[in-house]
Amino acid sequence: MARPPNYGQQRAEVNRGKQAKKEAKQRERDEAVAKRKAGGLDPEPEAEANSETDKPTRA
């Protein structure tokens, strides 16, 4: 005779997977924040490039 499914165990496995994914995502966010604070990335690199090209030229 087959055993009945253990729904509690299945739910726990799903929850562990969700928690692992959430922690990995948070680690990536924390690393990105640390990089920005260390000066690794400019907050708005496009703004600097566009400011030069947005100046009107008079002929």
N, C-alpha and C positions, 0 to 999 in steps of 0.2 A: 504494500500500500504506500502511496506517495505521501510525503509530508506536506502539511499546509504551508503556504508561504509565510515567511517571517517579515511582516510589513514594517515592524519597528527597525529591524536590521537594515532593510532596504532604504528606509527613510534616513537612517543615520549615515549610510554611505553617501547618499545624495547631499546631505547637509555638510559632510566632511569635504566633499568636492567643491561645494559652493564656498565654504569658508577658505579653502586653500586658494581658490581663484580670487576671492576678495582680498586676501592678504598679499598675493602676488601683485595685484593691481595697485594696492596701497604702497607697496615697496617701490614700484616704478614711479609713482607720484612723488614719494619722498625723495627719491634719487633726483628727479627732475627739479624739485624745489631746492635741494642742496646744490645742484649744478648752477641754478640761476643765482642763488645767494653767493656762490663762489665766483661769479662773473663768467661762467662758462658760456652762457648764451645771452645775447642782447634781447631785452624784452620786446622791442619792436624794430627789427632790422629793416622792414619794408618802409617804415615811416621816414627813415633817413634817406633811402634811395629815392622815394617819391618826392621828398621836399626839394631836391635839386631839379627834378624834371617838371615840377608844377609851377616854377617861376615863369611868369609871363615874359615874353620877349617882345621888344618893340622894334619895329623896323623903320 
